[in-house]
Amino acid sequence: MPVSDRDYDVVIVGAGPAGGLAAITTARAGLRTLLVEKHAVIGEPLCCAEGISLCGLNDNIPVDRRWIDADIERCVLYSPGGRQLRLHHPDAGYVLSRRRFEQGLVDIAAAHGCDVVTNTEATGLVADDGGRFRGVRLQENGRAYIAGCAVIIAADGIESMVARWAGLDTLLPTDRLDSAAQFLFSGVPDLDPTRMEFYFDTEIAPGGYAWVFPKGEDLANVGIALAPAVAGSRKAMPMLREFMKRRFGAAAPTPLKRTVGGIPEFCGRKFMLKQNVLVTGDAARLLDSITGAGIANALWSGRLAGETAVEFLRDGRGDLSILKRYPERWMAARGRQMRYFLWARQIFLRMSNADLDAVIAATGALYNDQTVTAIDPIDVIKKALRARPSLLRLARHVVW
Ligand SMILES: Cc1cc2nc3c(=O)[nH]c(=O)nc-3n(C[C@H](O)[C@H](O)[C@H](O)COP(=O)(O)OP(=O)(O)OC[C@H]3O[C@@H](n4cnc5c(N)ncnc54)[C@H](O)[C@@H]3O)c2cc1C
């Protein structure tokens, strides 16, 4: 099999948010970087509601306004009994155009010298006798070749094969994988382009929630995520149609695009590193276990993986222990909150509609219509437990 024209310092598989930011980080530091994407168009096909907090984006990359479809200033959480938690925050976050965002990241990486190939699929890894990986097998329109490299960054999303080729058993049982369905709609009635809506109800979305995320005056992502562990045989798409009837009644908006996808449970650091393969974003199962949000975690992990690859290569001794800094740094930055979310999820999955009503009413009494500039999810969880002490009975199910 022919080897690519040139070897690289780093090959990154997947041009989502994790891969894009990893590529910017290594290329900007002067590393010879190849970014590989199997689809023809960066950011397509999309399976995401595109919401991100302000810090999730700004802490990782200076914002380009062309990436933003909506600036979010308020969030409303609806309980089954019609209670509301209305949070105002002048800079709560954004709804992105992920297609423009991801293309934007790739453009920045390319401007720093990163080679980008689309329509090219990674099909395997090449290891040496010592088990260290020396390259990535690629397939481009029937042409197979190997891109040699010193470090591989797996940014190939939920279905990651790179992590598995490296020897990590990332397959999750179905009860640790939420299922989601979404429509992009135009002509959405009662749409406030600055407001995100979240609906909690064990009948509408068992173990999850439904959402309406605006993408301007007229467009919105409307979706649902549910946990098979409590939803049983109920499926996301029919349940989404039920939710749409409740939310829109007869005034059905026009569906433009339909997507279904999976949201894996956070698995700690165990899928983040194998030899000289650094695994990022959804490939490493780095998603918030309550919200299902993964874009910010993908960006954080892509950046930290890139920074660690730079240190490893600048050191020049090939000392693999340097790469261990990547999961350590990520856990130091995000681990505490991610673990709290995972524990909170174990309680959340067992909450009844009465529990949801009580928690949303109690937290609403504290926060409603106030401008809350710093929403600490851990604080919200504590307040919810204080308001509904009987929830503590569910805490016995939490595995610490
Ligand atoms: C319905 C739904 C709604 C969601 N909504 C939100 C939300 O509102 N906010 C949020 O933060 N998160 C959301 N998420 C999660 C979010 O979409 C992911 O966490 C995020 O996309 C992860 O980024 P990533 O870079 O790790 O992977 P991805 O974005 O999945 O990118 C992986 C890339 O790798 C490419 N690839 C895969 N295999 C190969 C290969 N062998 N060779 C070459 N390329 C390959 C893919 O084509 C893809 O471009 C949602 C998820 C779902 C399912």
The ligand as a Tripos MOL2 file, in Angstrom:
@<TRIPOS>MOLECULE
LIG
   53    58     1     0     0
SMALL
NO_CHARGES

@<TRIPOS>ATOM
      1 C1        -30.2040   15.1880   18.3570 C.3       1 LIG1
      2 C2        -28.9620   15.7190   19.0290 C.ar      1 LIG1
      3 C3        -28.9540   17.0310   19.4860 C.ar      1 LIG1
      4 C4        -27.8190   17.5510   20.1110 C.ar      1 LIG1
      5 N1        -27.8550   18.8490   20.5180 N.ar      1 LIG1
      6 C5        -26.7630   19.3730   21.1350 C.ar      1 LIG1
      7 C6        -26.7680   20.7380   21.5520 C.ar      1 LIG1
      8 O1        -27.7390   21.4900   21.3680 O.2       1 LIG1
      9 N2        -25.6610   21.2190   22.1640 N.ar      1 LIG1
     10 C7        -24.5570   20.4510   22.3910 C.ar      1 LIG1
     11 O2        -23.5750   20.9350   22.9810 O.2       1 LIG1
     12 N3        -24.5160   19.1570   21.9710 N.ar      1 LIG1
     13 C8        -25.5750   18.6150   21.3400 C.ar      1 LIG1
     14 N4        -25.5310   17.3240   20.8950 N.ar      1 LIG1
     15 C9        -24.2480   16.5840   21.0170 C.3       1 LIG1
     16 C10       -23.2370   17.1170   19.9720 C.3       1 LIG1
     17 O3        -23.8230   17.0810   18.6880 O.3       1 LIG1
     18 C11       -21.9500   16.2880   20.0010 C.3       1 LIG1
     19 O4        -21.5320   16.1690   21.3470 O.3       1 LIG1
     20 C12       -20.8300   16.9360   19.1770 C.3       1 LIG1
     21 O5        -21.1580   16.9870   17.8190 O.3       1 LIG1
     22 C13       -19.5240   16.1510   19.3520 C.3       1 LIG1
     23 O6        -18.5230   16.6980   18.5380 O.3       1 LIG1
     24 P1        -17.3310   15.7860   18.0090 P.3       1 LIG1
     25 O7        -16.4020   16.7090   17.2950 O.co2     1 LIG1
     26 O8        -16.8190   14.9530   19.1120 O.co2     1 LIG1
     27 O9        -17.9980   14.7620   16.9930 O.3       1 LIG1
     28 P2        -18.8730   15.0030   15.6870 P.3       1 LIG1
     29 O10       -19.4820   16.3450   15.6800 O.co2     1 LIG1
     30 O11       -19.7790   13.8290   15.5910 O.co2     1 LIG1
     31 O12       -17.8040   14.9440   14.5060 O.3       1 LIG1
     32 C14       -17.2020   13.7270   14.1340 C.3       1 LIG1
     33 C15       -16.7270   13.8560   12.7020 C.3       1 LIG1
     34 O13       -15.9270   12.7190   12.3670 O.3       1 LIG1
     35 C16       -16.2330   12.3000   11.0560 C.3       1 LIG1
     36 N5        -15.8390   10.8870   10.9570 N.ar      1 LIG1
     37 C17       -16.3680    9.8300   11.6240 C.ar      1 LIG1
     38 N6        -15.7200    8.6970   11.3010 N.ar      1 LIG1
     39 C18       -14.7660    9.0460   10.4080 C.ar      1 LIG1
     40 C19       -13.7730    8.3010    9.7000 C.ar      1 LIG1
     41 N7        -13.6390    6.9820    9.8720 N.pl3     1 LIG1
     42 N8        -12.9650    8.9620    8.8540 N.ar      1 LIG1
     43 C20       -13.0860   10.3060    8.6910 C.ar      1 LIG1
     44 N9        -14.0120   11.0500    9.3270 N.ar      1 LIG1
     45 C21       -14.8250   10.4320   10.1770 C.ar      1 LIG1
     46 C22       -17.7380   12.5320   10.9620 C.3       1 LIG1
     47 O14       -18.1610   12.5830    9.6180 O.3       1 LIG1
     48 C23       -17.8790   13.8670   11.6920 C.3       1 LIG1
     49 O15       -17.7270   14.9600   10.8300 O.3       1 LIG1
     50 C24       -26.6540   16.7550   20.2800 C.ar      1 LIG1
     51 C25       -26.6490   15.4320   19.8350 C.ar      1 LIG1
     52 C26       -27.7960   14.9110   19.2160 C.ar      1 LIG1
     53 C27       -27.7810   13.4860   18.7390 C.3       1 LIG1
@<TRIPOS>BOND
     1     1     2 1
     2     2     3 ar
     3     2    52 ar
     4     3     4 ar
     5     4     5 ar
     6     4    50 ar
     7     5     6 ar
     8     6     7 ar
     9     6    13 1
    10     7     8 2
    11     7     9 ar
    12     9    10 ar
    13    10    11 2
    14    10    12 ar
    15    12    13 ar
    16    13    14 ar
    17    14    15 1
    18    14    50 ar
    19    15    16 1
    20    16    17 1
    21    16    18 1
    22    18    19 1
    23    18    20 1
    24    20    21 1
    25    20    22 1
    26    22    23 1
    27    23    24 1
    28    24    25 2
    29    24    26 1
    30    24    27 1
    31    27    28 1
    32    28    29 2
    33    28    30 1
    34    28    31 1
    35    31    32 1
    36    32    33 1
    37    33    34 1
    38    33    48 1
    39    34    35 1
    40    35    36 1
    41    35    46 1
    42    36    37 ar
    43    36    45 ar
    44    37    38 ar
    45    38    39 ar
    46    39    40 ar
    47    39    45 ar
    48    40    41 1
    49    40    42 ar
    50    42    43 ar
    51    43    44 ar
    52    44    45 ar
    53    46    47 1
    54    46    48 1
    55    48    49 1
    56    50    51 ar
    57    51    52 ar
    58    52    53 1
@<TRIPOS>SUBSTRUCTURE
     1 LIG1         1 GROUP 0 **** ****
